[in-house]
Amino acid sequence: MFVCNVFNQNGAIIVLYMFFCIYFGLSAAQIKYGMPEIRKGSFMMDRFDPISGYTFRGFLAIPFIFELRSIIDWTFTSTALDVFQWIKLAQI
C-alpha cells in the first residue's frame, strides 16, 4: 500500500527535499563567502527636492519601465534570489 505522507515511501518528496537542501546549501555558501552589495539606491532619489520626486514618480508611471530595469539589474547581478524576489526587494 502506497502512503503519500510517509517520507521513505514517496520519491517525489525525497527529490524535492534534496533539491531544497542543495538550494539552501548554495545560498549559505554564497552568503558565507561574500555577496556583492545588492543595491545602491535609485539615481533619481539622491536628493530630496520636488524635482527629483516628480522625476521618480514619472519614472514609476511609465508602464513596465520599473520591471524592465529590475529584470536587467537582476540579470547582471550574481544573487541567490529569483526574479520575483528581486522585484519585491526593489520595491522597498
N, C-alpha and C positions, 0 to 999 in steps of 0.2 A: 504494500500500500504506500502510495506517494503522499507525503505530508508536505504542504507548501511552506509552513513556518519553521520547519526543522532545518537548521543551518547545514548540517552534514549531508542532507539528502537533496538539497536544492542547488544545482550547479550555477544557476543564474545569480543567486545571492552570493555565492563564493566568488564568482568572477567580478561582480560589482564591488564586493568588499576588497578584493585585491587591487582593482583599479583605483579605488579611493585611497588605499594605503600608499600606492605609488604616487598618486597626485599630491597627497599631503606630505609625503617624504620629499618630493622635489620642491614643493613650496617652502618647506622648512629649510632645505639646503640653500635655496635662493635667499631667504631671509638671513641665514647664518653667515653666508659668505659674501653678502653685500647686495644691496638693492640700490639701483640708481634713484636719485630724487625724482619722485613721480611728477610733481607739478611745481612750476614756479609761479603760477598765477596767471591772470589774464593781462595781456599787454595793454588792454583798453582801460583797465581799472587801476593803473599805477597811481593815479592822482584822484583826489576826491573833490571834483568840481562838477558843476552841472553839465558841461560839455562832454566830459568823459562818461557821465551817467547816461546821457541821451545817446551817445555813440554806442555804448554797450547794449542799451535797450533796443536800438535799431538793429544791431548785430543779432540779438536773440529773436527779433521779429521776422527776420528773413527765413522763410521755410527751409528746413533741412541743413542750413549752414552750420548750426551748432553740432548736429550729429555728424556731419561730414568732417568737421575739424576734430571731433572726438575720435572718430574712426581712424583718421590719419595719424593723430597723436598715438593711439594705441598700436597702430601698425609699426611705427618706428621706435617704440619703447619696449625694452625687454621687461616683461612683467608676468606674474602668475595669474593675473586677472583675465577673465574673458571680456569680450567687447561690451556686453551688457553691464557687467560690474564696473567697467571703466567709465561708461557713460553716467552711471549713477554717481560715481566718485567725482566726475567733472561737474555735476550739477550742484555740488556742495559749495 
